Amino acid sequence: MVDMKYAAIKVRRSLLPRELMAGVPMVGLLLILILSVFFLYVFSMYYMAIFIVLLYLFMRLLTARDQYMVDMFLKYILEKDVYIP
C-alpha cells in the first residue's frame, strides 16, 4: 500500500475518500458517457436521454451509500462465469 502524508499523520490510501466526478466514480461516468453518445448521436434515439438520466441518478444513489458499489456491481456483471463439470 502507498502511504500518504495527510495532516502530519501517515494515512493509508484505502482510508482516504474516493475521488468522484459529479458524484459518480469515473468508471460509471465513462459508461454513462459512452451510452449517451452511442444512443443519442449514432442511433438518434433522443428518448433514451430519460434512461441515461435515470441511470445517472441510480449510480449516484448507489455511490451515496457505498463509494465502491458501482465498481463491485460492474465486476459482478462482467466477471466470467466458471462452471465446474
ZAMI-215550 format. One record per residue: residue in three letters; x negated, y negated, z of N, C-alpha, C in turn. Coordinates in steps of 0.05 Angstrom, whole numbers, plus 5000, padded with zeros to 4 digits. Example, Ala and Ser with C-alpha at 12.3 -4.5 7.8 and 13.67 -1.06 7.14 Angstrom:
<atoms>
> residuo|n.x|n.y|n.z|ca.x|ca.y|ca.z|c.x|c.y|c.z
> ALA|4736|5114|5156|4754|5090|5156|4736|5066|5156
> SER|4743|5045|5142|4727|5021|5143|4742|4999|5157
</atoms>
This chain:
<atoms>
> residuo|n.x|n.y|n.z|ca.x|ca.y|ca.z|c.x|c.y|c.z
> MET|4984|5024|5000|5000|5000|5000|4983|4975|5000
> VAL|4993|4954|4989|4979|4929|4988|4988|4912|5012
> ASP|4968|4902|5027|4975|4884|5049|4974|4856|5038
> MET|4992|4840|5048|4993|4812|5040|4991|4794|5065
> LYS|4979|4771|5062|4976|4752|5083|5002|4736|5084
> TYR|5016|4737|5106|5042|4723|5108|5044|4711|5136
> ALA|5043|4685|5138|5045|4670|5163|5025|4681|5184
> ALA|5001|4684|5175|4978|4693|5192|4982|4721|5204
> ILE|5001|4736|5193|5005|4763|5202|5005|4781|5177
> LYS|4990|4803|5178|4990|4821|5155|5016|4836|5153
> VAL|5029|4835|5130|5055|4847|5126|5053|4865|5102
> ARG|5064|4889|5104|5064|4907|5081|5084|4896|5060
> ARG|5077|4901|5035|5094|4892|5013|5122|4904|5014
> SER|5125|4928|5024|5151|4941|5025|5169|4928|5045
> LEU|5159|4912|5064|5175|4899|5084|5184|4871|5075
> LEU|5172|4861|5054|5180|4835|5044|5205|4837|5027
> PRO|5222|4816|5026|5246|4817|5010|5239|4819|4980
> ARG|5256|4832|4965|5251|4837|4937|5257|4812|4921
> GLU|5242|4808|4899|5246|4786|4882|5270|4792|4864
> LEU|5290|4774|4865|5314|4777|4849|5317|4754|4831
> MET|5329|4758|4808|5334|4737|4789|5364|4735|4785
> ALA|5376|4713|4792|5405|4709|4791|5419|4729|4809
> GLY|5406|4737|4830|5418|4755|4850|5418|4785|4842
> VAL|5404|4791|4820|5404|4818|4809|5375|4826|4804
> PRO|5367|4851|4808|5339|4859|4801|5334|4855|4772
> MET|5308|4853|4765|5301|4848|4737|5310|4870|4718
> VAL|5310|4895|4727|5318|4917|4711|5348|4914|4704
> GLY|5364|4908|4723|5392|4904|4719|5398|4881|4701
> LEU|5384|4859|4705|5388|4835|4688|5380|4840|4660
> LEU|5358|4855|4656|5350|4863|4629|5370|4881|4616
> LEU|5382|4899|4630|5403|4916|4620|5427|4900|4611
> ILE|5435|4881|4627|5458|4864|4620|5452|4847|4596
> LEU|5427|4837|4594|5419|4820|4571|5419|4837|4545
> ILE|5409|4861|4546|5408|4878|4522|5436|4885|4514
> LEU|5453|4893|4533|5481|4900|4526|5496|4876|4514
> SER|5491|4852|4526|5506|4829|4516|5497|4821|4488
> VAL|5471|4822|4482|5462|4816|4455|5472|4837|4436
> PHE|5471|4862|4444|5480|4884|4427|5509|4882|4420
> PHE|5527|4877|4439|5555|4877|4434|5565|4850|4422
> LEU|5554|4828|4432|5564|4802|4423|5553|4793|4396
> TYR|5528|4798|4391|5517|4789|4366|5516|4810|4344
> VAL|5509|4834|4350|5507|4855|4330|5534|4864|4320
> PHE|5552|4870|4339|5579|4880|4332|5601|4859|4332
> SER|5594|4835|4341|5614|4813|4343|5639|4821|4359
> MET|5634|4836|4381|5656|4843|4399|5656|4823|4422
> TYR|5669|4801|4417|5669|4779|4436|5685|4786|4461
> TYR|5704|4804|4459|5720|4812|4483|5703|4828|4503
> MET|5679|4838|4494|5662|4852|4513|5648|4834|4533
> ALA|5651|4807|4528|5639|4788|4547|5652|4792|4575
> ILE|5678|4799|4575|5691|4804|4601|5678|4828|4615
> PHE|5672|4849|4600|5659|4872|4611|5631|4865|4622
> ILE|5617|4849|4607|5590|4841|4616|5591|4825|4641
> VAL|5610|4807|4644|5613|4791|4668|5620|4809|4692
> LEU|5638|4828|4687|5645|4847|4708|5622|4865|4716
> LEU|5605|4873|4697|5581|4888|4703|5562|4872|4719
> TYR|5558|4846|4713|5541|4829|4729|5551|4826|4757
> LEU|5577|4822|4761|5589|4820|4788|5586|4846|4803
> PHE|5589|4868|4790|5586|4894|4803|5557|4898|4812
> MET|5538|4891|4795|5510|4893|4803|5503|4874|4826
> ARG|5515|4850|4825|5510|4831|4846|5521|4841|4873
> LEU|5545|4854|4872|5556|4865|4896|5539|4888|4907
> LEU|5529|4905|4889|5512|4927|4899|5486|4916|4910
> THR|5475|4895|4898|5450|4884|4908|5453|4870|4934
> ALA|5477|4859|4940|5481|4845|4965|5478|4864|4989
> ARG|5487|4888|4985|5485|4907|5007|5457|4920|5009
> ASP|5446|4928|4987|5420|4941|4986|5406|4932|4961
> GLN|5382|4920|4964|5368|4909|4941|5358|4930|4922
> TYR|5356|4955|4930|5345|4976|4913|5367|4994|4903
> MET|5393|4988|4907|5415|5005|4899|5417|5007|4869
> VAL|5412|4986|4854|5414|4987|4825|5392|5005|4814
> ASP|5368|5003|4824|5346|5020|4815|5352|5049|4822
> MET|5362|5055|4845|5369|5083|4852|5391|5094|4834
> PHE|5411|5077|4828|5433|5085|4811|5423|5091|4783
> LEU|5406|5074|4772|5396|5078|4745|5377|5103|4744
> LYS|5362|5107|4765|5344|5130|4767|5361|5156|4768
> TYR|5383|5155|4783|5400|5178|4785|5413|5185|4758
> ILE|5422|5164|4743|5435|5169|4717|5415|5178|4696
> LEU|5391|5166|4695|5372|5172|4674|5354|5196|4680
> GLU|5355|5207|4704|5339|5230|4711|5348|5254|4696
> LYS|5329|5269|4685|5336|5293|4670|5345|5315|4689
> ASP|5367|5328|4682|5377|5350|4699|5360|5375|4694
> VAL|5353|5388|4716|5337|5413|4714|5355|5435|4724
> TYR|5359|5454|4706|5376|5477|4713|5358|5501|4716
> ILE|5360|5515|4738|5344|5539|4742|5361|5563|4735
> PRO|5352|5580|4716|5369|5603|4709|5370|5624|4730
</atoms>
